[in-house]
């Protein structure tokens, strides 16, 4: 609904807002924010100029939601403001249906960007790749969306369609893709012998139970004579930290897997869970920019604590712990409240994990020369690099 407001109402609203913030009313705490009044006075002046001088009538509700989004995203692209309806869905874990496109998303330079497409998903079958910019979803610009909002828009009843306007990362020019939603799940870990005594395990994502499945896949490779192992984590994205810790614990006997640090509660260390080691022989990890979130936790841990070289391309760089926090009007925010640190104390948020050996790749390479280069590298690892089982 389009509305107009006068200067007196704006001043009164700002005064109330100032009082709430200074008294801690917006957060339910008695916390004064130094300098708040001056900033809000300036904000009120800017709001007045926009409402009364913009080329067309302004929807103030939409304008304020944009201000909330801009404030949060200026700190971290994963931060997000949720309307009351969205906040209610988020607390219930409701994405609007089981069907989806099969995309992991992030936000960069104002638009929603593809981190990875789940193998075998509608998005992967349509050729959507990491780095592709989603300009709009069903005609709605993603500039007005956060990651949660965009992911929700991609979900719906299986069999329904969703239309995406894309700017592909290869610079091929704007294109429109229509996807048919369906139930999507990352494929289970799979292993194969690719060269004498060299096994490759493909880990395309980490979901509940994958640590056990990975253990079984590695055991099968060992029974086939594998003496060197390549863990292929290209395009691996996960939001299951406990399962990621279980995966890393297959290669790390003891000690920290990841540390979460925040401003108020200090450091919380997540340690190896003590399960039986699945592999103690030469190991390398293959990643690309589609490797993100908790898959980056595994990558960093295997390099720092298991001595595994990282091959491929820099990872995406999502290294924060998010928390859903309520606001007083039944809306809320998704806010980064912690930062991940590797066992060596290194962070990767916003910059990714750089590989020890860069392996170039080309889009739509049917022979997967990057994988072959990683296998060739691993075949040159000396047997002396074997680690003792703990």
C-alpha positions in Angstrom: 0.0 0.0 0.0 1.3 3.4 -1.0 1.2 6.0 1.8 2.4 9.5 2.5 3.5 10.9 5.8 4.2 14.4 7.0 7.2 15.8 8.7 5.6 15.9 12.2 4.8 12.1 12.0 8.4 11.3 10.9 9.8 13.3 13.8 7.5 11.6 16.3 8.3 8.2 14.9 12.0 8.8 15.0 11.7 10.1 18.6 10.0 6.8 19.6 12.6 4.8 17.8 15.4 6.7 19.5 13.8 6.1 22.9 13.4 2.4 22.2 17.0 1.9 21.1 18.6 3.9 23.8 16.5 2.1 26.4 17.3 -1.2 24.9 13.6 -1.8 23.9 14.4 -3.2 20.5 16.6 -5.9 21.9 14.8 -6.4 25.2 17.9 -5.2 27.1 18.8 -2.0 28.9 21.8 -1.0 26.7 22.6 2.5 25.6 24.2 2.8 22.2 26.6 5.7 22.1 25.9 8.3 19.4 22.5 6.8 18.5 20.6 10.1 18.6 22.8 11.8 16.1 22.7 9.0 13.6 18.9 8.6 13.9 18.4 12.3 13.5 20.3 12.2 10.2 18.4 9.1 9.2 15.1 10.9 9.9 16.2 13.8 7.6 17.2 11.4 4.8 13.8 9.6 5.2 11.9 12.8 5.0 13.7 13.9 1.8 13.1 10.5 0.2 9.4 10.4 1.1 8.7 13.9 -0.1 11.0 14.2 -3.1 11.3 10.8 -4.7 9.9 10.6 -8.3 7.0 8.5 -7.2 5.0 7.7 -4.0 7.1 5.7 -1.6 6.0 2.5 0.2 7.5 3.3 3.6 7.2 -0.3 4.9 9.3 -1.5 1.9 11.7 1.4 2.3 12.3 0.5 6.0 12.8 -3.2 5.2 15.4 -2.2 2.6 17.2 -0.1 5.3 17.2 -3.1 7.7 18.6 -5.4 4.9 21.3 -2.9 4.0 22.4 -2.4 7.6 22.7 -6.2 8.1 24.3 -7.1 4.8 26.9 -4.3 5.2 28.3 -6.4 8.0 28.1 -9.8 6.4 26.2 -11.0 3.3 24.7 -13.9 5.3 22.9 -11.5 7.7 19.3 -11.1 6.9 16.1 -9.3 8.0 13.0 -11.5 8.1 9.5 -10.2 8.1 7.0 -11.6 10.6 5.8 -14.1 8.1 9.3 -15.2 7.2 10.4 -15.3 10.8 7.6 -17.6 11.6 8.5 -19.9 8.8 12.2 -19.8 9.7 11.5 -20.8 13.3 9.4 -23.8 12.1 12.0 -24.7 9.4 9.3 -24.2 6.8 10.6 -23.6 3.2 7.2 -23.7 1.6 7.3 -27.3 0.3 9.6 -30.3 -0.3 10.3 -29.5 -3.9 13.4 -27.4 -4.8 15.8 -26.3 -7.5 18.9 -27.8 -5.7 20.9 -24.6 -5.2 23.1 -23.3 -2.4 23.2 -19.5 -2.4 25.1 -16.5 -1.1 24.8 -12.8 -1.6 27.5 -10.7 -3.3 27.5 -7.2 -4.7 23.8 -6.8 -4.0 22.5 -9.9 -5.8 22.0 -13.6 -5.0 24.8 -15.7 -6.3 25.1 -19.5 -6.8 27.6 -21.2 -4.5 26.9 -24.7 -5.8 24.3 -26.8 -7.5 23.5 -30.2 -5.9 24.5 -33.0 -8.3 21.5 -34.5 -10.0 19.3 -31.6 -9.1 17.2 -29.5 -11.6 19.7 -26.7 -11.3 22.7 -29.0 -12.0 20.9 -30.6 -15.0 20.3 -27.1 -16.4 24.0 -26.3 -16.2 23.9 -23.7 -13.4 27.3 -23.3 -11.8 29.1 -21.7 -8.9 29.4 -18.0 -9.5 26.3 -17.6 -11.6 24.4 -14.5 -10.6 20.6 -14.9 -10.1 19.2 -11.5 -11.2 15.6 -12.4 -10.5 13.3 -15.3 -9.3 9.9 -15.4 -11.0 10.3 -11.8 -12.0 11.3 -10.5 -8.5 14.8 -8.9 -8.4 17.1 -10.6 -5.9 18.4 -7.2 -4.8 15.4 -7.2 -2.5 16.1 -10.7 -1.2 18.4 -12.2 1.3 19.7 -15.7 1.0 17.0 -17.2 3.2 14.3 -15.4 1.2 15.7 -16.5 -2.1 16.1 -20.1 -1.0 12.5 -20.1 0.1 11.4 -18.7 -3.2 13.1 -21.6 -5.0 11.1 -24.1 -2.9 7.6 -25.2 -3.6 5.4 -28.1 -4.5 7.1 -30.8 -6.5 6.3 -30.5 -10.1 5.8 -26.7 -10.1 8.1 -24.4 -12.1 10.3 -21.5 -11.1 11.9 -19.1 -13.6 15.4 -17.7 -13.0 17.1 -14.8 -14.8 20.8 -15.5 -14.7 24.1 -13.8 -15.5 26.4 -16.8 -16.0 29.9 -16.6 -14.4 31.5 -17.4 -17.8 30.3 -14.1 -19.2 28.0 -15.7 -21.8 25.3 -13.1 -21.3 21.9 -12.9 -19.6 19.8 -16.0 -19.9 16.4 -17.3 -18.6 16.1 -20.8 -17.1 12.9 -22.5 -16.1 13.3 -25.3 -13.5 10.8 -27.9 -12.4 11.0 -28.3 -8.6 11.5 -31.8 -7.2 12.7 -33.4 -4.0 16.5 -33.1 -3.9 19.1 -34.7 -1.7 22.9 -34.8 -2.0 24.2 -38.1 -3.3 25.8 -40.4 -0.7 29.6 -40.6 -0.6 30.9 -42.9 -3.3 34.3 -44.4 -3.9 36.3 -45.9 -6.8 39.8 -47.1 -7.6 41.0 -44.8 -10.3 44.7 -45.9 -10.6 46.8 -48.6 -9.0 46.4 -48.2 -5.2 44.7 -44.8 -5.6 41.1 -44.4 -4.4 38.8 -41.4 -4.9 35.9 -40.7 -2.6 33.3 -38.2 -3.9 31.7 -36.1 -1.1 29.2 -33.8 -2.8 27.5 -32.7 0.4 27.3 -33.6 4.1 24.0 -34.6 5.5 22.9 -36.7 8.5 24.5 -40.1 8.4 27.2 -39.2 5.8 30.1 -39.8 8.3 29.1 -43.4 8.6 28.5 -43.7 4.8 31.9 -42.2 4.1 33.5 -44.6 6.6 31.9 -47.5 4.7 33.1 -46.1 1.3 36.6 -45.8 2.5 36.6 -49.3 4.0 35.5 -50.7 0.6 38.4 -48.9 -1.1 40.9 -50.3 1.4 39.6 -53.8 0.7 40.3 -53.1 -3.0 43.9 -52.2 -2.2 43.8 -48.4 -2.0 46.9 -47.0 -0.4 46.4 -43.3 -1.3 43.1 -41.5 -1.0 41.7 -38.4 -2.7 38.7 -36.8 -1.0 36.9 -34.9 -3.8 34.9 -32.2 -2.1 34.3 -29.9 -5.1 30.8 -28.4 -4.9 30.4 -29.7 -1.4 28.1 -27.5 0.8 26.7 -28.3 4.2 24.9 -26.7 7.1 25.3 -29.6 9.4 28.2 -28.8 11.7 27.8 -32.0 13.9 28.0 -34.2 10.9 30.9 -32.3 9.4 32.8 -32.9 12.7 32.0 -36.6 12.4 33.4 -36.6 8.8 36.6 -34.8 10.0 36.9 -37.2 12.9 37.4 -40.1 10.4 40.8 -38.7 9.7 41.7 -36.9 13.0 42.1 -38.9 16.2 42.0 -36.1 18.7 42.2 -32.4 19.2 40.1 -29.5 17.9 38.2 -29.7 14.6 37.0 -26.1 14.6 36.7 -23.3 17.0 33.8 -20.9 17.1 34.7 -17.5 18.5 32.3 -14.7 19.4 32.4 -11.3 21.3 30.7 -12.4 24.5 30.9 -16.1 25.1 34.6 -16.6 24.2 35.9 -19.6 22.2 34.0 -22.8 21.9 36.1 -25.7 20.6 34.6 -28.6 18.8 36.9 -31.6 19.1 37.3 -34.9 17.3 34.5 -37.2 18.5 36.7 -40.2 19.1 35.4 -42.5 16.5 37.6 -45.1 14.9 39.9 -43.6 12.2 38.9 -44.6 8.7 42.1 -43.6 7.0 45.7 -43.1 8.2 47.6 -43.3 4.8 48.4 -40.5 2.4 45.5 -38.2 1.8 44.7 -35.2 -0.3 41.6 -33.0 -0.6 40.3 -31.5 -3.8 38.1 -28.4 -3.5 36.8 -25.5 -5.7 34.8 -22.3 -5.1 31.7 -24.4 -4.7 33.1 -25.9 -1.5 31.5 -23.9 1.3 30.0 -23.7 4.8 30.7 -26.7 6.9 32.5 -28.4 4.1 35.1 -25.7 4.6 35.3 -26.7 8.2 36.3 -30.2 7.1 38.8 -28.8 4.6 40.5 -26.6 7.1 40.6 -29.3 9.7 42.1 -31.9 7.4 44.9 -29.5 6.4 45.7 -28.3 9.9 45.2 -31.4 11.9 45.6 -34.3 9.5 48.4 -32.8 7.3 46.4 -33.3 4.1 47.4 -31.0 1.2 44.5 -29.0 -0.3 44.3 -29.1 -4.1 42.2 -27.2 -6.6 40.7 -23.7 -6.3 40.0 -21.4 -3.4 36.8 -22.3 -1.6 33.8 -19.9 -1.3 34.5 -18.4 2.1 31.4 -18.8 4.4 32.9 -19.1 7.9 30.4 -17.7 10.3 27.9 -19.3 12.7 24.4 -17.7 12.3 21.7 -17.4 14.8 18.0 -16.5 14.4 17.1 -13.6 16.7 13.6 -12.2 17.4 12.6 -8.5 17.2 9.7 -7.0 19.1 7.2 -6.9 16.2 7.3 -10.7 15.5 10.0 -10.1 12.9 13.6 -11.1 13.3 17.1 -11.3 12.0 19.6 -14.0 10.9 22.8 -12.7 12.4 26.4 -13.9 12.3 27.2 -14.4 16.0 30.3 -16.4 15.7 33.3 -16.9 13.4 34.9 -20.3 12.5 38.6 -20.8 13.1 40.7 -23.8 11.9 42.7 -25.9 14.3 45.7 -23.6 13.5 43.5 -20.5 14.4 43.0 -19.4 10.8 39.7 -17.9 9.6 38.3 -18.0 6.0 35.1 -16.0 6.1 34.8 -13.8 3.1 38.0 -15.0 1.5 37.9 -18.7 1.3 40.6 -21.3 1.9 43.5 -21.1 -0.5 44.8 -24.5 -1.8 48.3 -25.6 -1.3 48.4 -26.5 -5.0 46.3 -24.6 -7.5 44.8 -26.7 -10.2 43.2 -24.8 -13.1 39.9 -26.0 -14.6 37.7 -25.2 -17.5 33.9 -25.2 -17.6 32.2 -28.2 -19.1 35.5 -30.2 -19.2 34.2 -33.7 -20.1 37.5 -35.4 -19.2 37.8 -33.6 -15.8 41.5 -32.8 -16.2 41.4 -31.1 -12.7 40.6 -34.5 -11.1 43.3 -36.2 -13.2 45.9 -33.7 -12.1 44.9 -34.2 -8.5 45.3 -38.0 -8.9 48.7 -37.6 -10.6 49.8 -35.4 -7.7 48.7 -38.0 -5.1 50.4 -40.8 -6.9 53.7 -38.9 -6.3 53.2 -38.7 -2.6 55.8 -40.7 -0.8 54.7 -43.7 1.3 56.8 -42.1 4.0 54.0 -39.6 4.4 51.8 -42.2 6.0 50.5 -41.1 9.4 50.6 -43.4 12.4 47.2 -44.5 13.6 46.4 -43.1 17.0 
